[in-house]
Structure formats: structure tokens, C-alpha cells
Amino acid sequence: MSRIEQKIELLSDDAIKSSDHDKFDRTNFVHSIANIIHSQSTRVNQENDVDFKSAHENLIIGIFGEWGLGKSSIINLLDESLDKKGLKTVYFNPWMYGNEEQVIISLFNIIIKEYGENTETQDKLIELFKKYAPLVSVVSSKAGAITNAIIDTIGEKESIDAHYCKEKIDKLLAGTAQPLIIFIDDVDRLSKDEIHVLFKTLRLIASFKHIIYVVACDFEMVAKSIKENYADGQVEDGRSFIEKIIQIPIRIPEIKPENLFNFGADLISKTTGINAKGNATFNLLFERYFKTPRDVKRFINGFRYTHSYMKGILPDDEILVLELIRVKVHSLFQIIKIYYQAIGAIDTDIYYGSEFMLYVKKQRKDFFKADGTFDKQNKEYLVYTQCFTNLFGINSIITLQYTSMSNSNNKVFSFKQVMLEAKIDKLSSLKNPFKLVEYFEKTPDLTTR
């Protein structure tokens, strides 16, 4: 008997390439950057005012954003916008090259290639770079001059002054009709030494006229990496280093929480059919624990696996919430496991109370005031308590206190009392404690994850 295969669509992690797919209203933000670049590539500062940049000056723009915030998408949208303005762009991925010398030579070759439309200009550039490359020192403290083996990839070595040679390259590039915009993405993939080399290369060795670099990176991550190159270095040293290199720092605006939530809820609905917007616990946790589109997609792709083998154990939206807690709120999930273990204990209330206190005293000391009592104003504590109320009908996360679902005066019951009074063992949701037992026992790997 043939088995019908289940169709499971996973979300792509690729960056968007067109403004048609922009879901976070970033098109205007990108157009503003494109206008800055375009203005600096035309006839600006014709009066040669020393306070202003000339159109031919080298320029390094930084696009800063945390992991998963969409730096690559921003670069692609910027490429699209600059292309419409008739500007020449190219991508340079330093992480693809094996060592520091190859990074420098590969960058030189990109410049030569992109100015290759004019054969005479290209020939002159090749000649100049053949002279320039052997004279510059690799910027890493671990290496000396560029090796002959690497030099051979662009030409033979000649003896000439490096400063003079760079001036010649600058003059030749400044005389071209258009600047070259070089996008440098995925800086976060580099090692700390490679990051340091890349930034120094852009500022010292490859700071040619009529070249505009656009570097996308996580500012704080790069600063932490660079600080390692200083004796007793601090993150502030790394920040200062970047600020000396990047002439125009631009931070990607944070995504509005409601936009990110709608993005996530819509994708969940599209991939699973679950109405996440209607679940109060999901709303509460999503806003607190999701910050970037990539984070949302990674969670949904992981949930697709969990949902595929847990479907039918609980209502779909409750499976979604439990998976969110398991992945994002580790200590809350451990407390839920204590609740699950307590259900089968001889005295559920006593077991839960003692194990709960042992756990939070060790793992969540922030839940307590200085006098040892619970800080019931602690934001995380309040979130945990609200989740227990929404999911399990428990009024207090400290002890198992329920409100009987069949009693209109909100009388509080213990675990044993609520099982007798509320008849909740008939419910198919997590308000029925035995559904939580079923959840864990039918998915035993969850107890060890």
C-alpha cells in the first residue's frame, strides 16, 4: 500500500531582490541612500569648497543592522535603485577568498574588470596595478608583502613608489565617466582578523578615487571582533576604529513590532492554516521574543517539523505556543515540564511547589526581591504567570491554583479539587492537565531537548 507523502513548504531565507517584495516599508529608506550615492557621483562641489567632498573622492558607506534584520535585502534594493539611476554596481564577497592577499588582489581585479569597457583604460589600470600590488604591505600584523605567487595573478613585479602609483590610479579612475559602487556584504561571516584586514584595506590600500564602497555589517559584532586587535582592547576601541573607516554610517531602522507580528502571523497562516493572531499567548510572547524577519522564518520552519508529527494531540494554536516557548523561552518551558511531572506525582500541589522553588531559586534569581520574596512586578515573571493563566487556567505560577471553569464566583481550587469540580478532564485543550501529559509522552524527545 503506497503512502501519501505530506507536502511541507519551507520558507526561503534568501534576501529579497526587488522592491515589489518589500514587506517592511523600506523602499523610501533605500531611495534616500541611493540619492546620497547618486549625488556624490555627479557634479557636486563645483566651486571646490574645501568643506565639501568632490564627486571623485573615495567614499565608504556603512549599512548597520543586527543579524537577520535584512542587510542583504537592503543591499539588493539599493542595487535595484542605483541601477535605475544608471550607476554601475558590483558585489564583492571577501569571505570567498582563502587569505588576506587574495582579498586585496581580488578587489583590484574587480575594479579592473568593471572599468574594462574602455580597453585603453583597462590596459592602463592593469599596468598600474601590476606595479602597485607588490609595493603595498598586507595590513595584517601576521603577514608581510604580497607574495609573488599572488602577484602573478595580475602581472609582473616592477619597482616603483607605492604612493606615486596610487596617485596614477586615482587620476585614471577620476577621469572615468562613472564611479563604481562596490557592495560588500556578509562581513559577519569573516573571522576577527579578516574583518580587521578588510576595513584597513578599504581605508588604506584600496581607497581609490571614484570608488564608493557600501559595507553591510552588524556594527556591534564587528566592533567586538576588532577590539581583539588592541592590547587590553575594549569594545569602544572597536567602535572608534569603525568610525574612522566609515564616512557615512546608516543604521537600518527597527521594524515596527506590529509589522513584524503581522509578517509572522501571515506566514504561519500561509504555511499551516493556523490563526496565530487569535491566540493571546502567542501575541504576548511574539512581541517579546522576536526581533527580526529571519528569526521569524527560522522558527516557522522548525515549527513545521514539530507540527507535522504532533498534529491532533492538541489544538494547533496551542502546539504553536508550546513550540514557541520551547524554542524561545527556555526557563518557562522547564517550569511547564515541572508542571507535567507534577501531574503524575502522589501529591501534585506539593511536588510542583517544591520543584518550582528549587528551579527558580537556581535559574531565575531575578524573580526575587532583596528580602527573598517574589518580585511580582518583574516583567518576565508577569509574562510567565500570564502564560500559565492563558494556557492552563492556573492563577498563580508559584502554586497550582485554578479557577473552576464551572463556577461563576471564581472560587480557587487545588489540583485535586479542580479535577473533581470542573470536569476539565473532558476538555481537549491544555486546560485539561492530562492533555499536557499526552503532549510530552507522545513526543518523548521534548523532555530532553
Salt bridges, closest charged atoms under 4 A:
GLU9 OE2 - LYS7 NZ 3.23
ASP13 OD1 - ARG294 NE 3.45
GLU57 OE1 - LYS53 NZ 3.30
GLU117 OE2 - LYS88 NZ 3.97
GLU120 OE2 - LYS124 NZ 3.35
GLU127 OE2 - LYS131 NZ 3.41
GLU167 OE2 - HIS163 NE2 3.18
ASP170 OD2 - LYS166 NZ 3.11
ASP186 OD1 - ARG189 NE 3.72
ASP188 OD2 - LYS71 NZ 3.58
ASP193 OD2 - LYS142 NZ 2.91
GLU220 OE1 - ARG239 NH2 2.93
GLU228 OE2 - LYS227 NZ 3.07
GLU236 OE1 - ARG239 NH1 2.96
ASP266 OD1 - LYS277 NZ 3.32
ASP295 OD2 - LYS328 NZ 2.61
ASP316 OD1 - HIS307 NE2 3.19
ASP316 OD2 - LYS311 NZ 2.93
GLU323 OE2 - ARG326 NH2 2.74
ASP366 OD2 - ARG364 NH2 2.70
GLU380 OE1 - ARG288 NH2 2.82
GLU380 OE2 - ARG364 NH1 4.00
GLU438 OE1 - LYS435 NZ 2.88
GLU438 OE2 - LYS442 NZ 2.87
ASP445 OD2 - ARG449 NH2 3.44
